[in-house]
């Protein structure tokens, strides 16, 4: 397996490469899902690409938002420019852009973004028509589905291994879009899941806290299973994270793949809101009830001496601590404050004292969130690539060298040399000289000489010429430059009109088209509702869920075949059903190119190509009831009426769809 690391800026890029990344993914300030960071631009993208290629690292550019018709031309132009600069692959969510790429630039390597929500074989197979090379699976994809996709397709499989876990299915969250016109599908997510909520039922508050704040993903102990399932690339999330996080996460996963001992403490120090293997072992407990970095526990406050200006705080810890480290203080599990221990003294073995203006109390828990010494050590690491050198140095002939690195080989000639009068040029001289490089480390495999002399300045010049030639070959991408094309993206769009969603078969029917979205998909109820619709001159459609496993797809197909009803398709798996299909909000149609590809009536979840029809704010694959109320699947405590209330007063009702497993929705 390869490691794909995030690079939010050049320092993170270096941190990833110096610590073992095989690939990096980055975005430019235009058109990527992390537009809240000061990342790369088209002006410095070439420098980033060249730096990666010097180290043999693949560059994946994320152009992974939804695009309006007016933006598609710019997006296409950026991809062409970036490809011509040497970018190796592009991560894309928008199906319209993927379609344009497949039709006009089939040689460009495309990766299907995780926000396409591919989580089953049927959805993956739908993308084969676009020539996509790699699928970034939804984090919610269970092990059996990973295996099924790998065994039945030739896609490369990329799977998240470390980092933030979006509480809403595959990042398809509409809460920030609907409340603040800040679409997560457009890179503008407000992180509303990290706010406090109150779980209520029948007007009664049951629990308050960060009830939608997911733990962080950590799969380092599951790598054998992922390898066995066929995962090709491990993805580390975190383009908005610090260089230390990127360096540490990359380094620890590299060690794991090399069979070396890893450190969970180092990973926790890099960033954690507590860790989870996510949905790998089912839809388990992923909620942390913490919204930010908690680091690692190092001890409790034993004594406090209050002073006029500063307080002395005493505590014990079995960890070696260094001054300028940062600590987070907790009281009864609640974050209390953060302090930087500028004045930290190791009084005796395991006993520390720090001075602070903050009011800490005996019993407060101390968590280390920044280890200053470890960060300095980690970020000071560099990396040079070993170059195999053969050098010929004979009197009355030009000094010659061949340099080989990977598939790159250069041959360089320098000055005509004279016979040495005193001390001849030695292999040690060459090794010391050729070690003077930012990128390369010499491995002189052959040195042929009859005892010559060369001026130091001439040898320096020769070294620079050799390395410059090698550098230029490494950064040169052998490809024919592509030319930009003009597209006519605006096309007619078919809108699905005069419809209503219902979840109760006994309710009054008012619209021409009835969309049945039940909690449980039961044949007799669908047949009864179809008969009711026919009697009233109405047409029935079945709303298909945006998450479905193999058993669920078989059930839904069987239901559609037996009833003959049309469907609302909310994920790619449903597009192969043999019935009339309406494109639902879950497929995120944002422009007319995507709409024209389907050539079917559209329901839009966001104001893009059409005015929106509200979709669920969030799709939850974890069980909120298990997390916050208790019980298990054999003792299910769910019933209708639960809701999440924001401090603003906004209420989000909790609903469920029950197939082979339960999926919950906030509506």
GISUL-V454856 format. One record per backbone hydrogen bond with DSSP energy under -1.0 kcal/mol. CO is the residue of the C=O (numbers start at 1). NH is the residue of the N-H. Records with the same first field share a line. If there is no record, write none. Layout:
CO: NH / NH
This chain:
2: 234
3: 22 / 23
4: 236
5: 25
9: 13
10: 14
11: 15
12: 16
13: 17
14: 18
16: 21
17: 20
22: 58
23: 5
24: 60
25: 7
26: 62
27: 40
34: 37
37: 39
40: 29
44: 48
45: 49
46: 50
47: 51
48: 52
49: 53
50: 54
52: 57
53: 56
58: 24
59: 88 / 89
60: 26
61: 91
68: 72
71: 75
72: 76
73: 77
74: 78
75: 79
76: 80
77: 81
78: 82
79: 83
80: 84
81: 85
82: 87
83: 86
89: 61
90: 111
91: 63
92: 113
94: 98
95: 99
96: 100
97: 101
98: 102
99: 103
100: 104
101: 105
105: 108
109: 90
110: 133 / 134
111: 92
112: 136
113: 116
114: 117
118: 138
120: 124
121: 125
122: 126
124: 127
125: 128
127: 130
128: 131
133: 156
134: 112
135: 137 / 158
138: 141
142: 146
143: 147
144: 148
145: 149
146: 150
147: 151
156: 135
157: 232 / 233
158: 137
159: 235
161: 219
162: 237
163: 217
168: 171
169: 172
171: 173
174: 178
175: 179
176: 180 / 182
177: 181
183: 186 / 188
184: 187
185: 66
191: 194
192: 195
197: 209
198: 645
199: 206 / 207
200: 643
201: 204
204: 201
207: 199
209: 197 / 211
210: 213
213: 288
216: 276
217: 163
219: 222
222: 226
223: 227
224: 228
225: 229
226: 231
232: 2
233: 159
234: 4
235: 161 / 162
238: 241
242: 246
243: 247
244: 248
245: 249
246: 250
247: 251
248: 252
249: 253
250: 254
251: 255
252: 256
253: 257
254: 258
255: 260
256: 259
263: 267
264: 268
265: 269
266: 270
267: 271
272: 294
274: 216
276: 218
277: 280
279: 282
282: 284
286: 215
296: 368
299: 366
301: 363
303: 314
305: 312
311: 356
312: 305
313: 354
314: 302 / 303
315: 352
322: 325
325: 341
326: 369 / 370
327: 339
328: 367
329: 336 / 337
330: 365
331: 334
334: 331
337: 329
339: 327
340: 342
341: 324
343: 355
345: 347 / 353
348: 351
350: 317
351: 347 / 348
352: 315
353: 345
354: 313
356: 311
358: 360
361: 364
364: 301
365: 330
366: 298 / 299
367: 328
368: 296
370: 326
371: 375
372: 376
373: 377
374: 378
375: 379
378: 381
385: 441
387: 443
388: 404
389: 445 / 446
390: 402
391: 448
392: 400
393: 450
394: 397
397: 417
399: 414
400: 392
401: 412
402: 390
403: 410
404: 388
405: 408
408: 405
410: 403
412: 401
415: 399
417: 396
418: 453
426: 430
427: 431
428: 432
429: 433
430: 434
433: 436
435: 437
439: 385
441: 387
443: 389 / 445
446: 391
448: 393
451: 420
452: 425
453: 418
455: 459
456: 460
457: 461
458: 462
459: 463
460: 464
461: 465
462: 466
463: 467
464: 468
465: 469
466: 470
467: 471
468: 472
469: 473
470: 474
471: 475
477: 479
494: 602
498: 513
500: 515
502: 517
504: 507
512: 539
513: 500
514: 541
515: 502
516: 543
519: 658
522: 526
523: 527
524: 528
525: 529
526: 530
527: 531
528: 532
529: 533
530: 534
531: 535
532: 536
533: 538
534: 537
539: 514
540: 566
541: 516
542: 568
549: 553
550: 554
551: 555
552: 556
553: 557
554: 558
555: 559
556: 560
557: 561
558: 562
559: 563
560: 564
566: 542
567: 582
568: 544
569: 584
571: 574
572: 575
574: 577
577: 579
580: 567
582: 569
583: 603
584: 587
585: 588
591: 595
592: 596
593: 597
594: 598
595: 599
601: 583
602: 496
604: 613
606: 608
610: 608
617: 174
618: 666
619: 169
620: 664
623: 627
624: 628
625: 629 / 630
632: 635
642: 654
643: 200
644: 652
645: 198
646: 649
650: 646
652: 644
653: 667
655: 665
657: 663
661: 659
663: 657
664: 620
665: 655
666: 617 / 618
